[in-house]
Amino acid sequence: MHDGFRPALVAVLALIGLGAVAMALNLSARLPVGLWLEALLAPSADDIRELLVHYSVAPRAVVALIAGAGLALAGAVLQQALRNPLASPSTLGVSAGAQLALSLATVAAPSALLAGREVVALLGGAASTAVVTALSWRSRFAPLTVILSGMVAAMFCGAAASALTLFNERMLTGLYVWGSGALNQQDWSVAGPLGVKVAVLAGLVALTVRPLQLLEMDEPARSLGLSVVRLRLVTIGLAVALTAVIVSAVGVIGFIGLAAPALARALGVRRLRDRLAWSAAIGAAILFATDALLQAAEALAHLNVPTGAATALIGAPTLVWLASRLRNPAPVETERPAGPRVRRVGLAICLLATAVPVALLASLAIGPAPGGGLSVAPWPELAELLPWRWPRTLGAGAAGAMLAAAGLMLQRLTRNPIASPEVLGVSSGAALGFVLALLFAPSPGLAVQTAAAAAGGFLVAGALLGLGRGGRLAPEQLLIAGVALGAMFSALLAILMASGDPRMLLVANWMAGSTYDVEPAVAVGTMACAIVQIAASFLVVRWLDLAPLGRPFMLSVGASPAVAGLGVLALCATLTAGATLAVGPLSFAGLIAPHLALRLGFARAGGQLAAAALIGALTMIAADWLGRVVYVPFQVPAGLIGMLIAGPLLMWLLQRR
């Protein structure tokens, strides 16, 4: 008996048993026990309950088993091919690329879908994988760099898909629901073909097992005449194909391809052939049990939760655990100014400070012309437009300044140039706090909403500080942990969004970063919050100058890293909370602005903080203006514009590392 066989078998049987119990509860809520076998094998055409079980419940269970096995097998193959325990279809952006390709084809070229959804999804997944490969090439596919590249690609693809959904709501509403990972079935037309395709691809993977084993030893493999690059391309292609056929059939199911192989390794399965087989079995069992539990919750408590969101709750902690176990990650160099340092910091800050009101006035005055193009509104017309324009513009600018200040502090505190409230999940935590207050607090006012958002942001920031305390996690590991926590909070938000509460319709628009509903009181409050908190941030400038030098140096000069960390994180949480209430959790101004300030030559923390805040305000004012004029008569959320800009910037930063 091979190592790990018995514990792996116990785990699979336990998960299948849990799923079977949940499925029994689901069936018992639909029809008597005596009719179960008849409903599964030969349902009566006169009994709608039996037809529902035969054509919906049963094929859904089969599809869950097939999809779970295929995604887990794809994850195990990717991990072996890249020698990276964090690799999976989700973390490499393969699933998100396939979803974006299907969205694009649905809108721009519906005829392309006639060739097969699998072909379109395969092209999208392959394109996303190619981007990740290009971004990771310079680092020789260092594990953490590969995962960061994949997550950036996934975030950009997700933002682009959200933009398409926003502009083509009627056409893509079904695709949006499908993209959340819903396994709902209406007949057996998906289960049969999907099973055949996954079986064929699994057979092709089995043919590569022996050469895949040699990838663990690069030099001996080359000495035996094996083309390592070609083998990697072939096996990655098979994993992408597996993901594409599953995504095209059931939507995006996150993190199964990460959690199942990790569990197989943790249970002691060592041989590659066994690991692939047990990963597939565990993945099938995990998805079957998860979906069966969700169906039981829907049948008994009328709670409808997307399967993809539920699997993210499983995979995100797994990603944190795996990131913490990686040994000797590549060192991260703090980015230095590209150009000469600013000699007259005060003058440069004054110029940026002058640019903000100029941009504010230009955004208020310039808008779409009736006949197309842009025009400057004359004063009588502008006076009528101001009540509609100034609250959203002022709120966006203030939120951008706060996010930029929080991003700068996080980058210096974590010593990672890719850190920001949005990337580290602080914004998602603040958003979750706001939504919980909206749902459960009786008539929550602005103060309660702000406190709840700040608590959510501080919870994430505090968790990251705890994980990284004492240097236990390197900066890149801390970044991945933050992204995973953000994914977990986003999954919780998705579950709340699926609750059917009518208040969630307003939340959906706000979460995309829309400033359309910013009221004058909120705009003024956000501006006051920005002024007070950014001014308070200058009290920790000394800590921000010392933090990139490391914990030992801070102790040697009499600074307390713990006190500094708590103080800076408290400011980051409150800054992020105030900004999130105004523009939602998506903008990435907290990532862009500190880098632009650094590129302009602001090296010291004080000057960079002031410059970043002003640049953040300019960025969000510009994003809000672009959202008003780029697709008239529709309005694009400013946060979505920011994400589409930040995606390429993140890729550029990763490529340079």
ZAKEBA-830857 format. One record per residue (C-alpha): residue in one letter; x, y, z. Coordinates in steps of 0.02 Angstrom, whole numbers, padded with zeros to 5 digits, always signed. Each point is the difference from the previous one (the first is absolute). Layout:
BEGIN
aXYZ
...
END
This chain:
BEGIN
m+00000+00000+00000
h+00074+00166-00052
d+00038+00140+00122
g-00150+00107+00036
f-00125-00124-00075
r-00098-00032+00160
p-00017+00181+00062
a-00043+00059-00175
l-00134-00134-00015
v-00071+00048+00170
a-00005+00183-00051
v-00090-00038-00164
l-00125-00116+00082
a-00034+00128+00138
l-00032+00138-00126
i-00109-00111-00108
g-00095-00055+00155
l-00027+00181+00053
g-00062+00041-00174
a-00114-00153+00000
v-00079+00053+00166
a-00027+00176-00066
m-00074-00069-00162
a-00116-00111+00101
l-00061+00152+00097
n-00028+00089-00164
l-00097-00146-00073
s-00104-00024+00158
a-00058+00180-00015
r-00061-00035-00177
l-00084-00172+00003
p-00024-00155+00111
v+00143-00124+00021
g-00096-00137-00087
l-00001+00097-00163
w+00186+00040-00005
l+00054-00151-00104
e-00144+00021-00121
a+00040+00185-00020
l+00183-00035-00036
l-00027-00143-00123
a-00172+00019-00080
p-00094+00155+00056
s-00187+00012-00023
a-00047+00127-00132
d-00148+00053+00108
d+00103+00041+00156
i+00096+00164-00012
r+00098-00044+00157
e+00071-00157-00078
l+00040+00091-00161
l+00091+00135+00098
v+00107-00129+00090
h+00038-00097-00159
y+00040+00148-00113
s+00073+00125+00124
v+00061-00074+00164
a+00080-00158-00070
p+00092+00077-00149
r+00059+00141+00111
a+00082-00125+00117
v+00084-00089-00146
v+00061+00165-00074
a+00071+00050+00170
l+00099-00163+00009
i+00067+00020-00178
a+00042+00185+00016
g+00083-00023+00169
a+00107-00143-00065
g+00050+00095-00157
l+00046+00161+00090
a+00100-00093+00132
l+00092-00099-00134
a+00039+00162-00093
g+00067+00077+00161
a+00109-00151+00038
v+00072+00002-00177
l+00037+00187+00009
q+00085-00021+00169
q+00111-00138-00067
a+00040+00085-00165
l+00046+00165+00083
r+00068-00081+00159
n-00111+00120+00095
p-00118-00058+00140
l-00102+00160-00020
a-00043-00027-00184
s-00180-00032-00049
p-00123+00055-00135
s-00062+00137+00118
t+00166+00068+00061
l+00074+00002-00177
g-00147+00095-00073
v-00049-00141-00119
s-00182-00004+00057
a-00017+00190-00004
g+00075+00007-00175
a-00123-00131-00062
q-00146+00095+00077
l+00055+00164-00080
a+00017-00083-00171
l-00176-00070+00012
s-00068+00171+00051
l+00089+00084-00146
a-00063-00130-00123
t-00179+00017+00064
v+00003+00189-00026
a+00112+00026-00152
a-00004-00163-00098
p-00143-00116+00047
s+00034-00101-00157
a+00166-00053+00076
l-00098-00098+00130
l-00067-00109-00140
a+00173-00077-00014
g-00018-00055+00180
r+00008+00088+00167
e+00149-00109+00043
v+00104+00073-00142
v-00036+00179+00055
a+00036-00041+00182
l+00160-00091-00050
l+00063+00153-00095
g-00038+00113+00148
g+00084-00115+00125
a+00151-00021-00114
a+00016+00189-00023
s-00004+00029+00188
t+00128-00139+00027
a+00113+00078-00133
v-00007+00167+00092
v+00045-00083+00165
t+00144-00092-00085
a+00068+00161-00074
l-00010+00090+00168
s+00088-00143+00090
w+00135-00034-00129
r+00133+00116+00073
s-00017-00079+00171
r+00018-00175-00076
f-00175-00042+00060
a+00035+00032+00184
p-00154-00070+00090
l-00059+00161+00082
t+00029+00105-00155
v-00103-00122-00105
i-00145+00008+00122
l+00007+00190+00014
s-00001+00012-00190
g-00148-00119-00009
m-00098+00097+00129
v+00032+00164-00090
a-00059-00076-00164
a-00154-00069+00088
m-00043+00169+00077
f+00018+00089-00167
c-00105-00130-00090
g-00131+00013+00136
a-00006+00189-00016
a-00017-00010-00189
a-00139-00130+00015
s-00089+00113+00126
a+00011+00145-00121
l-00076-00106-00139
t-00140-00056+00115
l-00035+00180+00050
f-00019+00057-00181
n-00094-00154-00060
e-00104-00042+00151
r-00144-00084-00091
m+00114-00103-00110
l+00119-00054+00137
t-00113-00019+00152
g-00005-00189-00022
l+00187-00003-00031
y+00028+00098+00162
v-00098-00129+00101
w+00091-00140-00090
g+00167+00084+00034
s-00029-00009+00187
g+00014-00188-00011
a-00180-00060+00000
l-00017-00186-00035
n-00187+00004-00036
q-00054-00129-00130
q-00160-00022-00099
d+00038-00169-00080
w+00142-00121-00036
s+00065+00093-00153
v+00150+00072+00094
a+00050-00148+00109
g+00027-00125-00141
p+00108+00104-00120
l+00096+00078+00144
g+00042-00171+00071
v+00064-00061-00169
k+00110+00154-00028
v+00074-00005+00176
a+00033-00187-00017
v+00091+00023-00167
l+00109+00141+00069
a+00034-00100+00158
g+00059-00144-00110
l+00120+00117-00090
v+00065+00061+00168
a+00031-00181+00050
l+00115-00019-00151
t+00111+00141+00066
v+00020-00066+00178
r+00171-00081-00025
p+00083+00151-00084
l-00086+00116+00125
q+00089-00092+00141
l+00166+00047-00079
l-00043+00186+00011
e+00048-00007+00183
m+00179-00022-00061
d+00036+00124-00140
e+00179-00050-00042
p-00026-00190+00001
a-00156+00027-00108
r+00100+00097-00128
s+00140-00130+00002
l-00130-00131-00046
g-00049+00102-00153
l-00162+00068+00073
s-00052+00173-00060
v-00052+00080+00164
v-00075+00155-00080
r-00101-00101-00125
l-00064-00118+00135
r-00051+00145+00110
l-00093+00082-00144
v-00092-00162-00041
t-00052-00037+00179
i-00050+00180+00035
g-00101-00006-00161
l-00091-00156+00062
a-00038+00086+00166
v-00066+00154-00091
a-00108-00111-00111
l-00072-00089+00152
t-00040+00167+00079
a-00076+00068-00160
v-00123-00143-00027
i-00057+00010+00181
v-00015+00190+00006
s-00097+00001-00164
a-00121-00127+00073
v-00028+00055+00181
g+00085+00168+00024
v+00143+00051+00114
i+00025-00113+00151
g+00142+00072+00101
f+00139-00082+00099
i-00049-00184-00021
g+00157-00022-00105
l+00102+00071+00143
a-00079-00081+00152
a-00016-00180-00064
p+00185-00028-00047
a+00053+00086+00161
l-00109-00118+00101
a+00069-00150-00095
r+00178+00052+00044
a-00048+00035+00180
l-00073-00176+00014
g+00168-00074-00050
v-00026-00041-00185
r+00174+00013-00076
r+00010-00091-00168
l-00055+00109-00145
r-00118-00128-00076
d-00086-00025+00167
r-00003+00186+00034
l-00088+00037-00165
a-00129-00136+00031
w-00034+00045+00180
s-00005+00186-00039
a-00137-00034-00127
a-00095-00108+00124
i+00015+00127+00140
g-00050+00143-00116
a-00154-00096-00056
a-00046-00036+00181
i+00027+00180+00057
l-00107+00077-00136
f-00135-00133+00018
a-00010+00024+00189
t+00004+00190-00013
d-00136+00007-00132
a-00108-00128+00090
l+00010+00102+00160
l-00049+00157-00096
q-00148-00090-00079
a-00057-00060+00171
a+00014+00177+00068
e-00104+00062-00146
a-00133-00134+00022
l-00013+00014+00190
a+00039+00184+00034
h-00030+00080-00172
l+00181+00063+00002
n+00070+00013-00176
v+00190+00007-00001
p+00107-00009-00160
t+00110-00155+00002
g+00150+00099-00062
a-00011+00118+00150
a-00009-00146+00121
t+00154-00084-00074
a+00096+00164+00017
l-00033-00008+00188
i+00090-00168-00002
g+00142+00048-00115
a+00049+00169+00073
p+00059-00068+00170
t+00088-00140-00095
l+00095+00130-00102
v+00054+00091+00159
w+00061-00163+00076
l+00096-00052-00156
a+00081+00172-00019
s+00061-00007+00180
r+00083-00170-00032
l+00104+00055-00150
r+00184+00006+00045
n+00125+00133-00049
p-00108+00107-00113
a+00090+00117-00118
p+00052+00160+00087
v-00100+00155-00041
e+00094+00158-00037
t-00079+00163+00051
e-00031+00103-00155
r+00107+00155-00015
p-00039+00162-00091
a+00027-00020-00187
g+00046+00182-00027
p+00099+00129+00098
r-00063+00043+00172
v-00106+00155+00017
r+00111+00138+00069
r-00139+00124+00038
v-00129-00113+00078
g-00107+00145+00060
l-00011+00077-00174
a-00043-00167-00080
i-00136-00031+00129
c-00071+00174-00031
l-00008-00036-00187
l-00093-00163+00032
a-00114+00087+00124
t-00040+00130-00133
a-00038-00136-00128
v-00136-00077+00110
p-00122+00148-00001
v+00038+00029-00184
a-00046-00181-00038
l-00153+00016+00111
l-00062+00154-00094
a+00038-00079-00169
s-00096-00157+00049
l-00149+00105+00053
a-00001+00108-00156
i+00044-00123-00139
g-00127-00130-00050
p-00078-00088-00148
a-00071+00113-00135
p-00178-00030-00064
g+00063-00037-00176
g+00146-00108+00055
g+00174+00041+00062
l+00038+00114+00147
s-00047+00178+00043
v+00028+00128+00138
a-00166+00042+00081
p-00042+00187+00006
w-00037+00070+00172
p-00192-00007-00006
e+00007-00182-00052
l+00143-00039+00121
a-00100+00073+00144
e-00137-00128-00035
l+00126-00142-00017
l+00103+00039+00156
p-00120-00079+00127
w+00016-00163-00097
r+00187+00006-00034
w+00089+00077+00149
p-00046-00131+00134
r+00061-00148-00102
t+00157+00091-00059
l+00046+00062+00174
g-00037-00169+00078
a+00105-00090-00131
g+00148+00118+00024
a-00005-00015+00190
a-00015-00190-00009
g+00147-00009-00121
a+00108+00103+00119
m-00042-00113+00147
l+00030-00161-00096
a+00166+00067-00065
a+00057+00044+00177
a-00052-00171+00063
g+00087-00085-00146
l+00162+00091+00031
m+00000-00048+00184
l-00037-00182-00040
q+00138-00007-00130
r+00128+00068+00122
l-00062-00103+00147
t-00001-00166-00096
r+00154+00047-00105
n-00095-00053-00156
p-00027+00120-00147
i-00157-00093-00056
a-00092+00020+00165
s-00156+00108+00009
p-00167-00002+00094
e-00083-00079-00151
v+00133-00134-00033
l+00022-00048+00183
g-00187-00021+00028
v-00018+00147+00121
s-00130+00079-00115
s-00096-00165-00010
g-00001-00011+00189
a-00064+00179+00013
a-00134-00037-00130
l-00057-00154+00096
g-00012+00101+00161
f-00106+00131-00089
v-00117-00131-00076
l-00023-00089+00168
a-00043+00166+00082
l-00123+00037-00140
l-00085-00169+00021
f-00003-00024+00188
a+00013+00170+00085
p-00166+00089+00028
s+00001+00158-00110
p+00191+00015-00008
g+00058+00179-00018
l+00161+00060-00078
a+00094-00017+00166
v-00054-00182+00021
q+00042-00040-00181
t+00172+00080+00018
a+00035-00093+00163
a-00053-00166-00075
a+00105+00027-00156
a+00151+00051+00105
a-00021-00156+00108
g-00003-00111-00154
g+00154+00084-00073
f+00093-00009+00165
l-00044-00185+00017
v+00087-00040-00165
a+00147+00117+00034
g+00022-00072+00175
a-00005-00178-00067
l+00137+00043-00124
l+00105+00080+00137
g-00022-00155+00107
l+00050-00115-00142
g+00155+00102-00040
r+00053+00036+00179
g+00181-00038+00035
g+00041-00026-00184
r-00095-00164-00009
l-00062+00045-00173
a+00104+00083-00134
p-00079+00151-00088
e-00060-00102-00149
q-00073-00134+00113
l-00089+00136+00098
l-00068+00070-00163
i-00070-00169-00051
a-00077-00020+00172
g-00083+00170-00020
v-00067-00045-00171
a-00069-00163+00070
l-00085+00090+00145
g-00073+00122-00124
a-00067-00146-00103
m-00078-00074+00155
f-00086+00163+00047
s-00056+00022-00181
a-00077-00174+00008
l-00094+00047+00158
l-00061+00156-00090
a-00057-00107-00147
i-00098-00110+00119
l-00085+00153+00075
m-00033+00066-00176
a-00088-00164-00040
s-00116+00018+00150
g-00135+00085-00105
d-00009+00151+00114
p-00057+00151-00105
r+00132+00108+00085
m+00133-00104-00086
l-00047+00077-00168
l+00067+00168+00061
v+00152-00086+00074
a+00041-00083-00168
n+00014+00169-00086
w+00101+00072+00144
m+00119-00149+00000
a+00048+00036-00181
g+00067+00170+00056
s-00146+00107-00057
t-00002+00181+00062
y-00170+00036-00078
d-00094-00007+00166
v+00124+00101+00106
e-00103+00130+00092
p+00064+00173+00049
a+00009-00046+00185
v+00102-00157-00039
a+00116+00098-00116
v+00033+00135+00129
g+00022-00131+00137
t+00122-00099-00107
m+00100+00157-00036
a+00007+00046+00185
c+00050-00178+00043
a+00139+00006-00131
i+00071+00164+00065
v+00001-00054+00182
q+00068-00175-00027
i+00133+00045-00128
a+00059+00137+00118
a+00009-00130+00139
s+00100-00114-00115
f+00145+00123+00004
l+00020-00042+00185
v+00065-00173-00049
v+00118+00060-00138
r+00153-00050+00102
w-00066-00176+00018
l-00034-00006-00187
d+00180+00049-00036
l+00065-00135+00118
a-00118-00143-00046
p+00084-00046-00168
l+00166-00019+00092
g-00065-00148+00099
r-00044-00046+00179
p+00179-00012+00068
f+00042+00176-00059
m-00160+00070+00076
l+00044-00079+00167
s+00178+00067-00009
v-00062+00180-00014
g-00126-00018+00140
a-00158-00021-00104
s-00127-00134+00045
p-00051-00102-00153
a-00157-00062+00087
v-00060+00174+00047
a+00046+00067-00171
g-00091-00142-00087
l-00159+00022+00102
g+00001+00189-00023
v+00026-00009-00187
l-00128-00139-00023
a-00130+00097+00100
l+00024+00149-00115
c-00007-00113-00154
a-00162-00079+00060
t-00088+00166+00035
l+00064+00078-00162
t-00059-00151-00099
a-00168-00001+00088
g-00035+00182-00041
a+00050-00024-00182
t-00096-00164-00018
l-00162+00080+00060
a+00016+00130-00138
v+00060-00100-00151
g-00016-00183+00047
p+00139-00129+00021
l+00070+00007-00178
s+00110+00140-00065
f+00186-00042+00018
a+00044+00183+00029
g+00092-00067+00152
l+00116-00094-00116
i+00025+00125-00141
a+00029+00163+00094
p+00149-00052+00111
h+00092-00066-00153
l-00030+00158-00099
a+00063+00102+00148
l+00155-00108+00007
r+00027+00018-00188
l-00009+00189+00018
g+00147-00008+00122
f-00083+00010+00172
a+00110-00117+00102
r-00029+00048+00182
a-00160-00055+00084
g-00066+00175+00037
g+00016+00065-00177
q-00060-00163-00076
l-00152-00002+00114
a-00053+00175-00050
a+00035-00030-00184
a-00089-00168-00001
a-00156+00072+00083
l-00009+00140-00129
i+00033-00119-00145
g-00133-00118+00069
a-00125+00142+00001
l+00046+00045-00179
t-00014-00183-00053
m-00174-00025+00069
i-00062+00169-00064
a+00061-00051-00173
a-00078-00174+00019
d-00167+00074+00051
w+00004+00121-00148
l+00046-00139-00121
g-00144-00103+00069
r-00119+00141-00044
v+00059+00033-00177
v+00075-00160-00070
y-00161-00094-00037
v-00142+00127-00009
p-00142-00018+00049
f+00060-00138+00116
q+00114+00033+00148
v+00149-00109+00041
p+00039-00014+00187
a+00158+00093+00046
g+00064-00151+00096
l-00016-00108-00154
i+00096+00127-00103
g+00136-00003+00133
m+00011-00189-00005
l+00016-00004-00189
i+00143+00127+00013
a+00084-00086+00147
g+00001-00174-00079
p+00128+00041-00135
l+00100+00101+00127
l+00010-00149+00117
m+00055-00110-00144
w+00135+00125-00047
l+00064+00007+00179
l+00007-00190+00010
q+00089-00014-00167
r+00136+00120+00059
r+00038-00097+00159
END
